[in-house]
């Protein structure tokens, strides 16, 4: 990913937290039953 990345926060409900990059689900709190670590989020956008 380059410096031209666009990040959008979409409000949801039910405690769902998902990270989608270029239409692909990269992290799901619902599936893993935990929030991502800082390092995991950084790696998703590196």
Residue pairs with C-beta under 8 A, 6 or more apart in sequence:
1 21
1 45
1 46
5 45
15 29
15 30
16 28
16 29
16 30
17 27
17 28
17 29
17 30
17 35
18 25
18 27
18 28
18 29
18 30
19 25
19 26
19 27
19 28
19 36
19 41
19 44
20 26
21 44
21 45
26 44
27 36
27 40
27 41
27 44
29 35
29 36
36 44
